[in-house]
Amino acid sequence: MVRLRTPTHRRCERCGRREHWNDESWVVVRTDDGPVTGDPFCLHEWDITGTFSPIATTDGS
Ligand SMILES: [Zn+2]
């Protein structure tokens, strides 16, 4: 059996932009200091890229 796993947060390795998933799309995380948008010209390198697997396998019952 497989089920989808969806990440709920991601952060850019390059500029520090942080986003969270709101069930429809990624939105920028806001803090008391304002949205954490990072560098608008950055080619964002999300910390979930490459290591995150969208498919989770379960074994047993
Ligand atoms: Zn970035």
N, CA, C, O and the ligand as a Tripos MOL2 file, in Angstrom:
@<TRIPOS>MOLECULE
protein
  245   243    62     0     0
PROTEIN
NO_CHARGES

@<TRIPOS>ATOM
      1 N           0.8460   -1.1920    0.0000 N.3       1 MET1
      2 CA          0.0000    0.0000    0.0000 C.3       1 MET1
      3 C           0.8810    1.2420    0.0000 C.2       1 MET1
      4 O           1.8800    1.3310    0.7140 O.2       1 MET1
      5 N           0.4760    2.1830   -0.8170 N.am      2 VAL2
      6 CA          1.1960    3.4560   -0.8170 C.3       2 VAL2
      7 C           0.2230    4.5800   -0.5340 C.2       2 VAL2
      8 O          -0.9590    4.4980   -0.8700 O.2       2 VAL2
      9 N           0.7170    5.6040    0.0700 N.am      3 ARG3
     10 CA         -0.1050    6.7840    0.3010 C.3       3 ARG3
     11 C           0.7540    8.0130    0.0670 C.2       3 ARG3
     12 O           1.9790    7.9680    0.1820 O.2       3 ARG3
     13 N           0.1040    9.0840   -0.2560 N.am      4 LEU4
     14 CA          0.8480   10.3070   -0.5170 C.3       4 LEU4
     15 C           1.2230   10.9980    0.7770 C.2       4 LEU4
     16 O           0.4240   11.1280    1.7050 O.2       4 LEU4
     17 N           2.4590   11.4310    0.8020 N.am      5 ARG5
     18 CA          2.8960   12.2800    1.8950 C.3       5 ARG5
     19 C           3.1800   13.6460    1.3160 C.2       5 ARG5
     20 O           3.9050   13.7670    0.3290 O.2       5 ARG5
     21 N           2.6320   14.6460    1.9040 N.am      6 THR6
     22 CA          2.8850   15.9920    1.4090 C.3       6 THR6
     23 C           3.6290   16.7900    2.4650 C.2       6 THR6
     24 O           3.2580   16.7930    3.6390 O.2       6 THR6
     25 N           4.6710   17.4590    2.0350 N.am      7 PRO7
     26 CA          5.3930   18.3150    2.9770 C.3       7 PRO7
     27 C           4.5350   19.5100    3.3390 C.2       7 PRO7
     28 O           3.7310   19.9690    2.5280 O.2       7 PRO7
     29 N           4.6950   20.0090    4.5310 N.am      8 THR8
     30 CA          3.8990   21.1600    4.9580 C.3       8 THR8
     31 C           4.7430   22.4300    5.0680 C.2       8 THR8
     32 O           4.2140   23.5380    5.1500 O.2       8 THR8
     33 N           6.0600   22.2470    5.0700 N.am      9 HIS9
     34 CA          6.9410   23.4010    5.1490 C.3       9 HIS9
     35 C           8.1400   23.1840    4.2520 C.2       9 HIS9
     36 O           8.5650   22.0500    4.0320 O.2       9 HIS9
     37 N           8.6730   24.2500    3.7440 N.am     10 ARG10
     38 CA          9.9210   24.1460    3.0060 C.3      10 ARG10
     39 C          10.6990   25.4520    3.1720 C.2      10 ARG10
     40 O          10.1320   26.5180    3.4100 O.2      10 ARG10
     41 N          12.0130   25.3250    3.0370 N.am     11 ARG11
     42 CA         12.8650   26.4930    3.2250 C.3      11 ARG11
     43 C          13.9210   26.4860    2.1430 C.2      11 ARG11
     44 O          14.4590   25.4330    1.8030 O.2      11 ARG11
     45 N          14.2260   27.6630    1.5960 N.am     12 CYS12
     46 CA         15.2560   27.7670    0.5760 C.3      12 CYS12
     47 C          16.6370   27.6710    1.2050 C.2      12 CYS12
     48 O          16.9500   28.3740    2.1650 O.2      12 CYS12
     49 N          17.4660   26.7790    0.6390 N.am     13 GLU13
     50 CA         18.8250   26.5960    1.1600 C.3      13 GLU13
     51 C          19.7060   27.7960    0.8430 C.2      13 GLU13
     52 O          20.7400   28.0000    1.4790 O.2      13 GLU13
     53 N          19.2970   28.5830   -0.1340 N.am     14 ARG14
     54 CA         20.1620   29.6720   -0.6080 C.3      14 ARG14
     55 C          19.8560   30.9990    0.0620 C.2      14 ARG14
     56 O          20.7560   31.6640    0.5760 O.2      14 ARG14
     57 N          18.5660   31.3910    0.0570 N.am     15 CYS15
     58 CA         18.2440   32.7320    0.5380 C.3      15 CYS15
     59 C          17.4400   32.7230    1.8350 C.2      15 CYS15
     60 O          17.2290   33.7720    2.4430 O.2      15 CYS15
     61 N          16.9920   31.5490    2.2590 N.am     16 GLY16
     62 CA         16.2980   31.4690    3.5310 C.3      16 GLY16
     63 C          14.8020   31.6940    3.4430 C.2      16 GLY16
     64 O          14.1280   31.7470    4.4710 O.2      16 GLY16
     65 N          14.2560   31.8320    2.2110 N.am     17 ARG17
     66 CA         12.8140   31.9820    2.0490 C.3      17 ARG17
     67 C          12.1050   30.7900    2.6840 C.2      17 ARG17
     68 O          12.5470   29.6490    2.5480 O.2      17 ARG17
     69 N          11.0220   31.0620    3.3650 N.am     18 ARG18
     70 CA         10.2660   29.9860    4.0120 C.3      18 ARG18
     71 C           8.8280   30.0220    3.5340 C.2      18 ARG18
     72 O           8.2140   31.0850    3.4400 O.2      18 ARG18
     73 N           8.3040   28.8490    3.2340 N.am     19 GLU19
     74 CA          6.9220   28.7440    2.7900 C.3      19 GLU19
     75 C           6.2430   27.5930    3.5140 C.2      19 GLU19
     76 O           6.8960   26.6670    3.9960 O.2      19 GLU19
     77 N           4.9380   27.6670    3.5800 N.am     20 HIS20
     78 CA          4.1740   26.5370    4.1130 C.3      20 HIS20
     79 C           3.0160   26.2310    3.1800 C.2      20 HIS20
     80 O           2.5780   27.0890    2.4140 O.2      20 HIS20
     81 N           2.5280   25.0120    3.2500 N.am     21 TRP21
     82 CA          1.4820   24.5320    2.3600 C.3      21 TRP21
     83 C           0.1220   24.7740    2.9920 C.2      21 TRP21
     84 O          -0.1070   24.4070    4.1450 O.2      21 TRP21
     85 N          -0.7910   25.3990    2.2300 N.am     22 ASN22
     86 CA         -2.1060   25.7240    2.7900 C.3      22 ASN22
     87 C          -3.2180   24.8910    2.1470 C.2      22 ASN22
     88 O          -4.3610   25.3380    2.0500 O.2      22 ASN22
     89 N          -2.8740   23.6830    1.7110 N.am     23 ASP23
     90 CA         -3.8120   22.7480    1.0820 C.3      23 ASP23
     91 C          -4.0550   23.0220   -0.3990 C.2      23 ASP23
     92 O          -4.6410   22.1930   -1.0960 O.2      23 ASP23
     93 N          -3.6140   24.1670   -0.8770 N.am     24 GLU24
     94 CA         -3.7910   24.4790   -2.2900 C.3      24 GLU24
     95 C          -2.4960   24.9220   -2.9540 C.2      24 GLU24
     96 O          -2.2420   24.6020   -4.1160 O.2      24 GLU24
     97 N          -1.6920   25.6470   -2.2200 N.am     25 SER25
     98 CA         -0.4600   26.1830   -2.8010 C.3      25 SER25
     99 C           0.5000   26.5720   -1.6900 C.2      25 SER25
    100 O           0.1410   26.6280   -0.5140 O.2      25 SER25
    101 N           1.7530   26.8420   -2.1130 N.am     26 TRP26
    102 CA          2.7420   27.3180   -1.1630 C.3      26 TRP26
    103 C           2.5300   28.8020   -0.9100 C.2      26 TRP26
    104 O           2.3500   29.5850   -1.8420 O.2      26 TRP26
    105 N           2.5540   29.1740    0.3540 N.am     27 VAL27
    106 CA          2.4400   30.5850    0.7060 C.3      27 VAL27
    107 C           3.6220   30.9560    1.5950 C.2      27 VAL27
    108 O           4.1280   30.1340    2.3600 O.2      27 VAL27
    109 N           4.0370   32.1760    1.4810 N.am     28 VAL28
    110 CA          5.1880   32.6450    2.2420 C.3      28 VAL28
    111 C           4.8580   32.7030    3.7270 C.2      28 VAL28
    112 O           3.8090   33.1980    4.1370 O.2      28 VAL28
    113 N           5.7870   32.1820    4.5150 N.am     29 VAL29
    114 CA          5.6150   32.2320    5.9610 C.3      29 VAL29
    115 C           5.7770   33.6590    6.4530 C.2      29 VAL29
    116 O           6.7060   34.3600    6.0520 O.2      29 VAL29
    117 N           4.8880   34.0790    7.3080 N.am     30 ARG30
    118 CA          4.9740   35.4190    7.8880 C.3      30 ARG30
    119 C           5.3990   35.3040    9.3430 C.2      30 ARG30
    120 O           4.9590   34.4190   10.0780 O.2      30 ARG30
    121 N           6.2490   36.2090    9.7250 N.am     31 THR31
    122 CA          6.6460   36.2820   11.1270 C.3      31 THR31
    123 C           6.2800   37.6530   11.6480 C.2      31 THR31
    124 O           5.6860   38.4620   10.9350 O.2      31 THR31
    125 N           6.6340   37.9100   12.8920 N.am     32 ASP32
    126 CA          6.3590   39.2240   13.4640 C.3      32 ASP32
    127 C           7.0680   40.3280   12.6920 C.2      32 ASP32
    128 O           6.6470   41.4850   12.7110 O.2      32 ASP32
    129 N           8.1530   39.9540   12.0090 N.am     33 ASP33
    130 CA          8.9170   40.9340   11.2440 C.3      33 ASP33
    131 C           8.4120   41.0740    9.8120 C.2      33 ASP33
    132 O           8.9090   41.9070    9.0540 O.2      33 ASP33
    133 N           7.4190   40.2540    9.4390 N.am     34 GLY34
    134 CA          6.8930   40.3090    8.0820 C.3      34 GLY34
    135 C           7.1420   39.0020    7.3700 C.2      34 GLY34
    136 O           7.6960   38.0670    7.9480 O.2      34 GLY34
    137 N           6.7300   38.9330    6.0980 N.am     35 PRO35
    138 CA          6.9100   37.6970    5.3310 C.3      35 PRO35
    139 C           8.3770   37.3890    5.1040 C.2      35 PRO35
    140 O           9.1830   38.2890    4.8650 O.2      35 PRO35
    141 N           8.7230   36.0910    5.1840 N.am     36 VAL36
    142 CA         10.1000   35.6520    4.9640 C.3      36 VAL36
    143 C          10.2340   35.2800    3.4980 C.2      36 VAL36
    144 O          10.1390   34.1120    3.1230 O.2      36 VAL36
    145 N          10.4570   36.3060    2.6690 N.am     37 THR37
    146 CA         10.4380   36.0940    1.2220 C.3      37 THR37
    147 C          11.7980   35.7460    0.6580 C.2      37 THR37
    148 O          11.8860   35.1930   -0.4380 O.2      37 THR37
    149 N          12.8710   36.0610    1.3870 N.am     38 GLY38
    150 CA         14.2060   35.7930    0.8700 C.3      38 GLY38
    151 C          14.5230   36.6910   -0.3130 C.2      38 GLY38
    152 O          14.0000   37.8000   -0.4310 O.2      38 GLY38
    153 N          15.3860   36.1950   -1.1820 N.am     39 ASP39
    154 CA         15.8290   36.9590   -2.3400 C.3      39 ASP39
    155 C          14.9030   36.7000   -3.5230 C.2      39 ASP39
    156 O          14.7860   35.5580   -3.9660 O.2      39 ASP39
    157 N          14.2290   37.7570   -4.0570 N.am     40 PRO40
    158 CA         13.2900   37.5530   -5.1690 C.3      40 PRO40
    159 C          13.9590   37.0360   -6.4360 C.2      40 PRO40
    160 O          13.2850   36.4890   -7.3090 O.2      40 PRO40
    161 N          15.2750   37.2020   -6.5500 N.am     41 PHE41
    162 CA         15.9920   36.7510   -7.7390 C.3      41 PHE41
    163 C          16.6450   35.3930   -7.5380 C.2      41 PHE41
    164 O          17.3250   34.8800   -8.4270 O.2      41 PHE41
    165 N          16.4350   34.8230   -6.3750 N.am     42 CYS42
    166 CA         17.0520   33.5310   -6.0710 C.3      42 CYS42
    167 C          16.3700   32.4120   -6.8500 C.2      42 CYS42
    168 O          15.1480   32.3950   -6.9970 O.2      42 CYS42
    169 N          17.1810   31.4790   -7.3450 N.am     43 LEU43
    170 CA         16.6250   30.2470   -7.9020 C.3      43 LEU43
    171 C          16.5020   29.2770   -6.7310 C.2      43 LEU43
    172 O          17.4150   28.5110   -6.4250 O.2      43 LEU43
    173 N          15.3610   29.3400   -6.1010 N.am     44 HIS44
    174 CA         15.2140   28.6910   -4.8030 C.3      44 HIS44
    175 C          15.5910   27.2100   -4.8200 C.2      44 HIS44
    176 O          15.1990   26.4420   -5.6980 O.2      44 HIS44
    177 N          16.3510   26.8620   -3.8310 N.am     45 GLU45
    178 CA         16.7980   25.4860   -3.6450 C.3      45 GLU45
    179 C          16.1440   24.9990   -2.3630 C.2      45 GLU45
    180 O          16.6720   25.1750   -1.2650 O.2      45 GLU45
    181 N          14.9700   24.3760   -2.5320 N.am     46 TRP46
    182 CA         14.1930   23.9980   -1.3460 C.3      46 TRP46
    183 C          14.8430   22.8280   -0.6180 C.2      46 TRP46
    184 O          15.3780   21.9030   -1.2290 O.2      46 TRP46
    185 N          14.7780   22.9020    0.6970 N.am     47 ASP47
    186 CA         15.4290   21.8730    1.5070 C.3      47 ASP47
    187 C          14.7100   20.5280    1.4000 C.2      47 ASP47
    188 O          15.2260   19.5210    1.8860 O.2      47 ASP47
    189 N          13.5280   20.4890    0.7730 N.am     48 ILE48
    190 CA         12.8350   19.2110    0.5970 C.3      48 ILE48
    191 C          13.1990   18.5800   -0.7350 C.2      48 ILE48
    192 O          12.9180   17.4030   -0.9600 O.2      48 ILE48
    193 N          13.8310   19.3610   -1.6350 N.am     49 THR49
    194 CA         14.1740   18.8420   -2.9530 C.3      49 THR49
    195 C          15.2720   17.8010   -2.8510 C.2      49 THR49
    196 O          16.2870   18.0310   -2.1940 O.2      49 THR49
    197 N          15.0840   16.6840   -3.4810 N.am     50 GLY50
    198 CA         16.1200   15.6610   -3.5200 C.3      50 GLY50
    199 C          16.0420   14.6860   -2.3660 C.2      50 GLY50
    200 O          16.3270   13.5010   -2.5360 O.2      50 GLY50
    201 N          15.6630   15.1640   -1.2050 N.am     51 THR51
    202 CA         15.6200   14.2670   -0.0560 C.3      51 THR51
    203 C          14.2040   13.8530    0.2930 C.2      51 THR51
    204 O          13.9850   12.8220    0.9290 O.2      51 THR51
    205 N          13.2440   14.6640   -0.1260 N.am     52 PHE52
    206 CA         11.8770   14.3400    0.2210 C.3      52 PHE52
    207 C          11.2750   13.3760   -0.7920 C.2      52 PHE52
    208 O          11.3430   13.6220   -1.9960 O.2      52 PHE52
    209 N          10.6930   12.2920   -0.3240 N.am     53 SER53
    210 CA         10.0170   11.3540   -1.2010 C.3      53 SER53
    211 C           8.5070   11.5120   -1.0630 C.2      53 SER53
    212 O           7.9730   11.3980    0.0410 O.2      53 SER53
    213 N           7.8110   11.7740   -2.1730 N.am     54 PRO54
    214 CA          6.3750   11.9870   -2.0900 C.3      54 PRO54
    215 C           5.5910   10.7140   -1.8250 C.2      54 PRO54
    216 O           4.4190   10.7590   -1.4540 O.2      54 PRO54
    217 N           6.2480    9.5800   -2.0180 N.am     55 ILE55
    218 CA          5.5620    8.3220   -1.8100 C.3      55 ILE55
    219 C           6.0720    7.6450   -0.5400 C.2      55 ILE55
    220 O           7.2720    7.4260   -0.3750 O.2      55 ILE55
    221 N           5.1590    7.3270    0.3320 N.am     56 ALA56
    222 CA          5.5240    6.5900    1.5250 C.3      56 ALA56
    223 C           4.9710    5.1850    1.4070 C.2      56 ALA56
    224 O           3.7900    4.9860    1.1220 O.2      56 ALA56
    225 N           5.8300    4.2290    1.6260 N.am     57 THR57
    226 CA          5.3560    2.8470    1.5680 C.3      57 THR57
    227 C           5.1250    2.3370    2.9770 C.2      57 THR57
    228 O           5.8830    2.6220    3.9040 O.2      57 THR57
    229 N           4.0850    1.5970    3.1010 N.am     58 THR58
    230 CA          3.8000    0.9980    4.4060 C.3      58 THR58
    231 C           3.8080   -0.5120    4.2570 C.2      58 THR58
    232 O           3.4050   -1.0440    3.2220 O.2      58 THR58
    233 N           4.2530   -1.1790    5.2630 N.am     59 ASP59
    234 CA          4.2700   -2.6390    5.2170 C.3      59 ASP59
    235 C           3.4130   -3.1950    6.3450 C.2      59 ASP59
    236 O           2.9650   -2.4680    7.2310 O.2      59 ASP59
    237 N           3.2010   -4.4830    6.2860 N.am     60 GLY60
    238 CA          2.3570   -5.1050    7.2960 C.3      60 GLY60
    239 C           0.8880   -4.7500    7.0590 C.2      60 GLY60
    240 O           0.5110   -4.3550    5.9560 O.2      60 GLY60
    241 N           0.0910   -4.8850    8.0610 N.am     61 SER61
    242 CA         -1.3360   -4.6190    7.9430 C.3      61 SER61
    243 C          -1.5510   -3.1140    7.9280 C.2      61 SER61
    244 O          -2.6890   -2.6540    7.8340 O.2      61 SER61
    245 ZN         15.9240   31.1780   -2.4560 Zn       62 ZN62
@<TRIPOS>BOND
     1     1     2 1
     2     2     3 1
     3     3     4 2
     4     3     5 am
     5     5     6 1
     6     6     7 1
     7     7     8 2
     8     7     9 am
     9     9    10 1
    10    10    11 1
    11    11    12 2
    12    11    13 am
    13    13    14 1
    14    14    15 1
    15    15    16 2
    16    15    17 am
    17    17    18 1
    18    18    19 1
    19    19    20 2
    20    19    21 am
    21    21    22 1
    22    22    23 1
    23    23    24 2
    24    23    25 am
    25    25    26 1
    26    26    27 1
    27    27    28 2
    28    27    29 am
    29    29    30 1
    30    30    31 1
    31    31    32 2
    32    31    33 am
    33    33    34 1
    34    34    35 1
    35    35    36 2
    36    35    37 am
    37    37    38 1
    38    38    39 1
    39    39    40 2
    40    39    41 am
    41    41    42 1
    42    42    43 1
    43    43    44 2
    44    43    45 am
    45    45    46 1
    46    46    47 1
    47    47    48 2
    48    47    49 am
    49    49    50 1
    50    50    51 1
    51    51    52 2
    52    51    53 am
    53    53    54 1
    54    54    55 1
    55    55    56 2
    56    55    57 am
    57    57    58 1
    58    58    59 1
    59    59    60 2
    60    59    61 am
    61    61    62 1
    62    62    63 1
    63    63    64 2
    64    63    65 am
    65    65    66 1
    66    66    67 1
    67    67    68 2
    68    67    69 am
    69    69    70 1
    70    70    71 1
    71    71    72 2
    72    71    73 am
    73    73    74 1
    74    74    75 1
    75    75    76 2
    76    75    77 am
    77    77    78 1
    78    78    79 1
    79    79    80 2
    80    79    81 am
    81    81    82 1
    82    82    83 1
    83    83    84 2
    84    83    85 am
    85    85    86 1
    86    86    87 1
    87    87    88 2
    88    87    89 am
    89    89    90 1
    90    90    91 1
    91    91    92 2
    92    91    93 am
    93    93    94 1
    94    94    95 1
    95    95    96 2
    96    95    97 am
    97    97    98 1
    98    98    99 1
    99    99   100 2
   100    99   101 am
   101   101   102 1
   102   102   103 1
   103   103   104 2
   104   103   105 am
   105   105   106 1
   106   106   107 1
   107   107   108 2
   108   107   109 am
   109   109   110 1
   110   110   111 1
   111   111   112 2
   112   111   113 am
   113   113   114 1
   114   114   115 1
   115   115   116 2
   116   115   117 am
   117   117   118 1
   118   118   119 1
   119   119   120 2
   120   119   121 am
   121   121   122 1
   122   122   123 1
   123   123   124 2
   124   123   125 am
   125   125   126 1
   126   126   127 1
   127   127   128 2
   128   127   129 am
   129   129   130 1
   130   130   131 1
   131   131   132 2
   132   131   133 am
   133   133   134 1
   134   134   135 1
   135   135   136 2
   136   135   137 am
   137   137   138 1
   138   138   139 1
   139   139   140 2
   140   139   141 am
   141   141   142 1
   142   142   143 1
   143   143   144 2
   144   143   145 am
   145   145   146 1
   146   146   147 1
   147   147   148 2
   148   147   149 am
   149   149   150 1
   150   150   151 1
   151   151   152 2
   152   151   153 am
   153   153   154 1
   154   154   155 1
   155   155   156 2
   156   155   157 am
   157   157   158 1
   158   158   159 1
   159   159   160 2
   160   159   161 am
   161   161   162 1
   162   162   163 1
   163   163   164 2
   164   163   165 am
   165   165   166 1
   166   166   167 1
   167   167   168 2
   168   167   169 am
   169   169   170 1
   170   170   171 1
   171   171   172 2
   172   171   173 am
   173   173   174 1
   174   174   175 1
   175   175   176 2
   176   175   177 am
   177   177   178 1
   178   178   179 1
   179   179   180 2
   180   179   181 am
   181   181   182 1
   182   182   183 1
   183   183   184 2
   184   183   185 am
   185   185   186 1
   186   186   187 1
   187   187   188 2
   188   187   189 am
   189   189   190 1
   190   190   191 1
   191   191   192 2
   192   191   193 am
   193   193   194 1
   194   194   195 1
   195   195   196 2
   196   195   197 am
   197   197   198 1
   198   198   199 1
   199   199   200 2
   200   199   201 am
   201   201   202 1
   202   202   203 1
   203   203   204 2
   204   203   205 am
   205   205   206 1
   206   206   207 1
   207   207   208 2
   208   207   209 am
   209   209   210 1
   210   210   211 1
   211   211   212 2
   212   211   213 am
   213   213   214 1
   214   214   215 1
   215   215   216 2
   216   215   217 am
   217   217   218 1
   218   218   219 1
   219   219   220 2
   220   219   221 am
   221   221   222 1
   222   222   223 1
   223   223   224 2
   224   223   225 am
   225   225   226 1
   226   226   227 1
   227   227   228 2
   228   227   229 am
   229   229   230 1
   230   230   231 1
   231   231   232 2
   232   231   233 am
   233   233   234 1
   234   234   235 1
   235   235   236 2
   236   235   237 am
   237   237   238 1
   238   238   239 1
   239   239   240 2
   240   239   241 am
   241   241   242 1
   242   242   243 1
   243   243   244 2
@<TRIPOS>SUBSTRUCTURE
     1 MET1         2 RESIDUE 1 A MET
     2 VAL2         6 RESIDUE 1 A VAL
     3 ARG3        10 RESIDUE 1 A ARG
     4 LEU4        14 RESIDUE 1 A LEU
     5 ARG5        18 RESIDUE 1 A ARG
     6 THR6        22 RESIDUE 1 A THR
     7 PRO7        26 RESIDUE 1 A PRO
     8 THR8        30 RESIDUE 1 A THR
     9 HIS9        34 RESIDUE 1 A HIS
    10 ARG10       38 RESIDUE 1 A ARG
    11 ARG11       42 RESIDUE 1 A ARG
    12 CYS12       46 RESIDUE 1 A CYS
    13 GLU13       50 RESIDUE 1 A GLU
    14 ARG14       54 RESIDUE 1 A ARG
    15 CYS15       58 RESIDUE 1 A CYS
    16 GLY16       62 RESIDUE 1 A GLY
    17 ARG17       66 RESIDUE 1 A ARG
    18 ARG18       70 RESIDUE 1 A ARG
    19 GLU19       74 RESIDUE 1 A GLU
    20 HIS20       78 RESIDUE 1 A HIS
    21 TRP21       82 RESIDUE 1 A TRP
    22 ASN22       86 RESIDUE 1 A ASN
    23 ASP23       90 RESIDUE 1 A ASP
    24 GLU24       94 RESIDUE 1 A GLU
    25 SER25       98 RESIDUE 1 A SER
    26 TRP26      102 RESIDUE 1 A TRP
    27 VAL27      106 RESIDUE 1 A VAL
    28 VAL28      110 RESIDUE 1 A VAL
    29 VAL29      114 RESIDUE 1 A VAL
    30 ARG30      118 RESIDUE 1 A ARG
    31 THR31      122 RESIDUE 1 A THR
    32 ASP32      126 RESIDUE 1 A ASP
    33 ASP33      130 RESIDUE 1 A ASP
    34 GLY34      134 RESIDUE 1 A GLY
    35 PRO35      138 RESIDUE 1 A PRO
    36 VAL36      142 RESIDUE 1 A VAL
    37 THR37      146 RESIDUE 1 A THR
    38 GLY38      150 RESIDUE 1 A GLY
    39 ASP39      154 RESIDUE 1 A ASP
    40 PRO40      158 RESIDUE 1 A PRO
    41 PHE41      162 RESIDUE 1 A PHE
    42 CYS42      166 RESIDUE 1 A CYS
    43 LEU43      170 RESIDUE 1 A LEU
    44 HIS44      174 RESIDUE 1 A HIS
    45 GLU45      178 RESIDUE 1 A GLU
    46 TRP46      182 RESIDUE 1 A TRP
    47 ASP47      186 RESIDUE 1 A ASP
    48 ILE48      190 RESIDUE 1 A ILE
    49 THR49      194 RESIDUE 1 A THR
    50 GLY50      198 RESIDUE 1 A GLY
    51 THR51      202 RESIDUE 1 A THR
    52 PHE52      206 RESIDUE 1 A PHE
    53 SER53      210 RESIDUE 1 A SER
    54 PRO54      214 RESIDUE 1 A PRO
    55 ILE55      218 RESIDUE 1 A ILE
    56 ALA56      222 RESIDUE 1 A ALA
    57 THR57      226 RESIDUE 1 A THR
    58 THR58      230 RESIDUE 1 A THR
    59 ASP59      234 RESIDUE 1 A ASP
    60 GLY60      238 RESIDUE 1 A GLY
    61 SER61      242 RESIDUE 1 A SER
    62 ZN62       245 GROUP 0 **** ****
